[in-house]
Amino acid sequence: MPFDLRSTFQDRLGENYELHEQHINPTLVQVQRIIGFDRVYARAEGCYLYDREGRDYLDFLSGYSTFNIGRNHPVVKKALHDALDLDLPNLVQMDCSLLSGLLAEALLKKCPRHLDAVFFCSSGTEANEGAIKFARAATGRQKIVALKGSFHGLSTGSLAMTGSGNFREGFGDLLPVAHVPLGDLDALEAALSGEDVAAFVFEPVQGKGVVFPRDAYFAEAQALCRRFGTLLVADEVQTGLGRTGRWWGHQHWPIEPDILTVAKSLSGGYVPVGAIVTRREIYQKTFSSLDRCVVHSTTFGRNNLAMVSGLATLSVLEDEGLVANAAARGAELMERIDALRAKHPVIKDVRGKGLMIAIEFAEPPSLGGKLAWRAMHKMDGGLFIQTVVVPLMSRHRVLTLVAGHNMDVIKILPPLTIGEKEITRFVDALDQTLSTVRQPVGPIVELTTNLWRQKSKQRAGDRRRRELAGAVV
Ligand SMILES: Cc1ncc(COP(=O)(O)O)c(C=O)c1O
């Protein structure tokens, strides 16, 4: 019988976690079970996911900022259906496809004017890897400088630039990259002054922790780059395409990066796509002669469905005024979360740009609050924040995420399409959750029970595997 997606999906929905446990990443399954994120979603639309029972979940995680236009947007969906129906020639490789030309043209219209050349790939990390090569080829230099606390992806070059968390542990030596503290211009000057650094790479708003300078740091950093001949590379993989309330995150500061890297939301949440956007002069230093015309390339880089997703996504962002909506709704959301501080002094800071928002917590002033806070942090540095993220999900069906390893910060990345209804649902859920966090026993019991269930499940699995191994022997 030919493959039939509808019946396969219908018949096997619910086996998700067992399949992943067996064939993909059982450690991730364990974590999802412990924090109660092991839901079986059947459908998605706009800002919501729906489980098999039809319950809605408010998606304030957006696939790590992949769904700026919301899930399953009808315009992108139709464009993809059309592309399939047209039986287009795809990935001929030794041709120049129309759709990639059109997407490059459309993307450049949204980019600062000084940028005029595009390279397409399939992910954020790949865009950053390419940016390293472009910068090296253009400057003839090797070194890269990045920021502490940064995240640039997990393939080896991007991982070397990533300056946060425990991502690098266990993977040995990587490309040498110097990491300087965000905001420290002296450190940056010292790192660049040898005039041997190809690129200074930064996220306009750091994804881990949602951190950004509140002063002229980026403008001064650009001046240092210009002075020492280093290219300025803005990683806009997460901050790009309206997330921060401007088309590009770097546009909150008066700077002109030499290279932008883009991915995530350009896909419309459908087909992976990444891009390096730069100046022609820099681009041509890589593709510098006829025999180097494909010296940097990737098989799926300009594939039709990715290009269609990008074209339709850009038009949705424009037609629905989503960049302006992100700015307005982001300001409203931050104001309403901030207003909760009077009632919940455990909220220390609410910060962000557009709809990239962090809520940071700190030890509350009351004696009971202090004791609970300290006890939880003594047990595990990442426990407190789970007592916020877990009930937001289990009691209110709101998806959020921890902003980084061992941080008392949650991050919210709603689709840029949110309105009053979604804001109110989130703020009410947070308010109620923080009221229960004052007596953290409930959420801790929930976590411990999930953890215990996981452990017994794992023990049963191990036993079963031993029995099977015994039977084989
Ligand atoms: C700023 C930034 N750069 C790069 C990446 C890596 O992108 P990808 O996961 O598509 O490789 C991410 C992913 O979260 C990111 O946030």
The ligand as an SDF file (V2000), in Angstrom:
LIG
                    3D

 16 16  0  0  0  0  0  0  0  0999 V2000
   21.2030   33.5650   18.0490 C   0  0  0  0  0  0  0  0  0  0  0  0
   21.2320   32.1850   17.4890 C   0  0  0  0  0  0  0  0  0  0  0  0
   22.1610   31.8630   16.5860 N   0  0  0  0  0  0  0  0  0  0  0  0
   22.2190   30.6390   16.0460 C   0  0  0  0  0  0  0  0  0  0  0  0
   21.3200   29.6610   16.4100 C   0  0  0  0  0  0  0  0  0  0  0  0
   21.4070   28.3030   15.8000 C   0  0  0  0  0  0  0  0  0  0  0  0
   20.3720   28.1310   14.8910 O   0  0  0  0  0  0  0  0  0  0  0  0
   19.9820   26.6570   14.3940 P   0  0  0  0  0  0  0  0  0  0  0  0
   19.3670   25.9740   15.5760 O   0  0  0  0  0  0  0  0  0  0  0  0
   19.0220   26.8860   13.2700 O   0  0  0  0  0  0  0  0  0  0  0  0
   21.2130   25.9980   13.9700 O   0  0  0  0  0  0  0  0  0  0  0  0
   20.3280   29.9620   17.3450 C   0  0  0  0  0  0  0  0  0  0  0  0
   19.3760   28.9260   17.7600 C   0  0  0  0  0  0  0  0  0  0  0  0
   18.7040   28.9890   18.7460 O   0  0  0  0  0  0  0  0  0  0  0  0
   20.2860   31.2530   17.9020 C   0  0  0  0  0  0  0  0  0  0  0  0
   19.3650   31.5860   18.7950 O   0  0  0  0  0  0  0  0  0  0  0  0
  1  2  1  0
  2  3  1  0
  2 15  2  0
  3  4  2  0
  4  5  1  0
  5  6  1  0
  5 12  2  0
  6  7  1  0
  7  8  1  0
  8  9  2  0
  8 10  1  0
  8 11  1  0
 12 13  1  0
 12 15  1  0
 13 14  2  0
 15 16  1  0
M  END
$$$$
